[in-house]
């Protein structure tokens, strides 16, 4: 287990921020970017909560194409696999879908509009987060969140908003195994939200409302956990095994299943860990200028390209404006930032 491992910003992890990186054409707009990833050519895929849902850009922010339309109910996660196929996760209709890079559907996992039985009561009362109404683990899917694809093509799906599990599928979409239960113990979850597979095929799961990242072997055996994180939303891992984590804002008065209720404001931030869970860089966490370039309102997704540049996307409207009173104009201009790694 890794606890408080904060270290000074490492010299080889320094960035210049481009807060105006995205250059959408006329007629393309959005209020949230829920996920981001890059392909083998470093093209950038954004998943937005607006039609069209998937937007594709060159590394310099030049628009390439858009697709999606009526495909999505609750667009939440997007992952580009090693073969450049594009996988999306829809927490609204409880499905995972596989597409070609230009949006042709190839495969659907789950049953649209049919959540699995976990005992969860929609709209039921809760103290910390509504995931506490999940009573037991269930089959795929109930409010699925994100996915990762390993070197052999295995698909790992975090099933978090209405479930407490990770599901593993073959490249053809056959269910291999599942693991997870409700709780704060090893291998238990309160909202498995983000997920990534490292170059060694270890599976890293952002156990968001337990404020930790749990690490498993490819078959789900618990290995360790990293606890110096707050509400980890998503994680990206580079070929050298460094992990890049987007951490969500927890406002004053909001609760954690492991840390209780907050006596002060904990703004969003980004943290970089080495393979062993030691922090090599961290930034953001500003309470007074969270909308400034390089800071964050509601970091929700993160990606690293072949050059080491980072993309951090935010659900600035849903979590910032609607939930926490952020100025709408500031939120609209703060949905995707590029962090260019210095060489």
N, C-alpha and C positions, 0 to 999 in steps of 0.2 A: 504494500500500500504506500502511496505517496501522499503526504500531507501538504504542509506549507513549504513549497519548493521555489518561492519567488527568487529570481536572480536579476542582476542588471541586464539591460538589453544587450544581447550579444552583437558584436561588431559585424558578423556575417549575416545577421537578420535585421537589416535596416531597409526602410522603404520610403519612397516618395508617393504621396497620395494623388490620385486623379479622381476627384469627386464628380467630375462632369464627363466621365469616360463614355457613357452611352450616348449614341447619336441616332435616335429613332427618326424615321421619316415622318412626314406629315400624315396624320391620321392614325398613328400608333402612339398609344399612351397607356399608362397603368398607374395604380396607386400602391401596389405592393409587389415585391419580387420575393416569392417564397423559397426559390431554390436557384442554384447556379452550378454549372459544371463546364468543363472544357473537353474538346476532343483531341484526336491525335495531331491535328493541324493547329491546335490552340484556338480554334474557333470557340466562341463562348455561347452557351445556351442558357437563357433565362426562362424560368417558369413564373408566370405572373397570374394574378387573380383578376384578369381582364381579357376580353376577346380581342385578338388572338392570344392564346395562352403561352405558346412557346415562341420566343424571339431568338434569332441567331445573329451573332455579330462576329466580325473579324477582331483580332486582338487589339487593333487601334480604335475600336468602337464603331466602325463602319457597319451599317445594317446589311444583312445578307438576305434573310427570309423570315417568314413567320408562318406558324401553323397552329392548329388546335381547334379553334372554333367551339362547336358544341360538345366536344369530346369530354370535357371535365366538369365535375360537380364541385369538388373542393380541392383544387390543385395544390399539392403540398410539397412533394419531393421530386427531384429529377437527377438522374445519374447517367452519364455516358460511359458505356462499358468499354473494355479494351478493344473490341471489334468495331467501335463507333456506333453501335446501336444505342438508341436513346430509350431509357426506362423512366416511367413516371409513376408516382404514387398519389392516389386520390383518396384523401381521408373522408371525403363527402359521400362517395358511393362504394367505398371499401374495396377498391381494385388496384391492381398493378398492371401497367400496360407497357408493352415493348413496341418501339417504332423504328423505322429507318430514319436516317438523319434528316430526311425531308418530310417526315411525318406520316409515312405509310404504316398503318397498323400491322403488326406481326403476331402478337400474342396478348391474351388477357388472362390474368390470374385473379381469382376471386369471383364473386357473384354480384354484379352491379345492384346496389340498393339493398343488399341482404347482409347485414352485419352478423357475425357469429355470436353465439350465446356466451357472454361472460358475466351475466347478471347485472350489467351496468344499467343504471336508470337515467335516461336522458332527462336533463333538467332537474334531477334530484338534488337535495341539499348536500352541501359539502363545507368543510372548514378551511382546508388549504387549497385544494384543487379538485376539479370534478373527476379526475382519474381515481380518486379514492372511492368512487361508487363502483369501480370494477371489483367484482367479488371473487373471480376465479379466472384462470387462464382458459382461453378458447382457441378454436381452430382459426385459420386465416379466413377473413380479416375482420377487424372491428376498429375503424379509425386508424388505418395504417398510415405511416408517416414518411419513411425514407427507405432506401435500399442501397446495397453495395454488391458488386460482382467481383469474385476472386479470379485468380490467374487461370483456373480450370473452367471458368464459366458458371460456377455455382452462384446462385442468387440468394442474398441474405436480406430479409425484409424486417424492418422494425415495425411492430404492430402495437402502437402506443396509446392513442387517445381513448380507445375503448377496450384495450387488451393490455397484456403485460408480457409479451412474448417476442422472440425472434424466430422467424420461420426460414427454413433453408429449402431451396428448390434446385432441381437439376437445370441445366441449360435449356432443356425442353419444357420446363414448367411443371415437373412432377415433384410433389412434396416429399422431401427426404426426412426431415426431422424438425422439431420445434423445441425451444427451451424457454424457461422463464416462469415466474410466479409473482404474485402480489407481495410487496414488502420492501424492506431495506437491507436484507441479508444478501450474501453472495449469490449471484445469479437471479436475484429478485429485482423487480422494477416498479417504479412509479413514473410512468411515461418514457419508455424507450423511444427516443425522438430522432436522433441522428445515428448513422452507422457508417463505418468505413472498414475496408480490409487493407492491411499493410502489405509490403513486399514479402513479408514472411508468412502471409496468409492468416495472421492473428486478426481476430474480429474485435473492433472497438465500438462499443455501444454507448451513446450519450444517454445516460439515465437521468433525464432532465430534472425532474422534481425531487430526486434524491441527491442532486448536486454532486455528481460523480461521473466518471467514465469507467465502465467495466471492460476488461480485456479477457477474451476467450480464445481457445484454440479453434481450429476450423469446424470441429464437431460440437462446440458449445461447452467445453470444459472450462470452468472459471480459472483464470490465471492470476489476476491482480486487479486493482482499481486505483484510479487517480482521483484524489478528493479536493485538490486545490483548484476547483472550478465552481462557477455559479451558473445554474440553469443551462448546461451545455446543450445547444440546439443542434449543431451539426459539426462534423469533423471531416477533414480531408487529410490524406497522408501522401507524402511525396516518395519518390523511389529510394530515398535514403532513410526512410522510416520516421521522418519528422511529422508530427501531427499538428494541424492547424485547426483551432476550435473557435467557433462563434458562440459567445455566451450572452444570453438574453438578460435584459434589464429586470431586476426585481425591485419594485418600488417599496418605499417605506411602508411597513404595516402588513406586507404580504408574507406568506409563510412558506417554509420548506419542511419536508418530511424529516429531514435530518438536522436542521439548524434552528427550527422554531420560527418565530415571527421577527421580521426585520425592524430594528430600532432606527435605522437610517436608510437612505437611498443607496442602492447598488446598481449603478448604470451598466449598460452593455459594454462589452470589451471583446478583444481577440487575444488568444494565448497560443503560443507555439511551444510544444513539448518535444523533447528528444524521445528516442525509442523506449527509454526506461522511465519516462514520466517526469523528468526534470524540466522545469521551465527554462527556455532559452530566450523568450521574448514575450512581452505583454504590453498592450496599449489600449487606449480608450478610457472607459470608466470616468467620464467627466459628468458631474452633476450640473455644471453651470453652462456648458457649451456642447451639449450632446449632439447638436445639429451642425457643428463645425466640421469642415473636412478632416477626415482621419478619426473622428469620434463616431459614436453610434447611438441611434434611437432604439432599434429593436433588431439586432443582428440575428438572422434566422438560417442563413445558408452560407457556405464558404467553399471555394475551390482554389486549387493551385495548378498552374500550367507548367509546361516543360521548361520554361525559363525561370521558374521560381516566383513569378508574379502571382499575387493573390487577388481574388474577387470576393467581396463580402456583400451579400444582399440583405435587405431588411424588409420586414413587414411594418413599415412606418405608419401606414394608415390604420390597419387593423389594431395593432398594439399601441401605436403612438397616439394617433388622433382619437380614435373611438374609446380606447381603454384608459388613456392617461393624459388626455388634454394637450397634446403637442400641437403647435400651430400648424394648420393644414398646409399652408404654403411652404413652410420649412420641411415638413414631412414629404411633400411631393418631390422636393429636390434632393431627397436623401434616401434613395432606394437601392442604389448599387454604386459601390466604389471600387476602383482598381488601385491596388498597392503594388507599385513597380519596385522590384528588388534592386537595390544598388549593387553594382559590380565593382 
